[in-house]
């Protein structure tokens, strides 16, 4: 004689019995949703869901594209020490001790003239007869000129920044070009008669710089050339 399993029978009845209250609840919920979707009032609701899903999809695609762009830019502009030497530039981490510019945790502090000498940057200003402090907003450019009667020393920080310096020893281009990172402070020099340019390559942050010249700049004189490079 076979004795039925009471637990199995209970489970089967729960699944198949139409009078089960759980089945009634599920059917009621589905019926309410179906009835709502058949009404004209459901169209704005469905449209809102479609717009939300489309926006999320576009945001995900944009984030993915931006990640690839930043990755490619990083790979493209990863500078070596030899590149920095060709650009007459030395960079420092703004949050790493010990450093020539960071003595304690209060932040960095430097003298452009002495730092350039200590860092081995050649051809910079020997004194600050003229001094400029400025901002370069994302996508903007400063410089792109050369001065024949004075030397310049630059301090660059704040954002990812392209620094270009004329260098006739580079046969294919005639200039050296490096990227200063947003977490770096760079000291660079442009000897007299050497073209230079600073371009903000950051998407959000501003570049800040100090330009120290050992002579007075006269932009109206024939001692300067402007718009040296057309591709900036």
Secondary structure by P-SEA (a helix, b strand, c coil): cccccaaaaaaaaaacccccaaaaaaaaaaaaaaaaaacccaaaaaaaaaaaaaaaaaaaaaaaaaaaaaaaaaaaacccaaaaaaacbbbbccccccccccccccbbbbcaaaaaaaaccccccccccbbbbbcccccccccccccccbbbbbbbcccbbbbbbbbcccccccbbbbbbcccbbbbbbbcccccbbbbbccccbbbbbbbbbccccccccccccccccccc
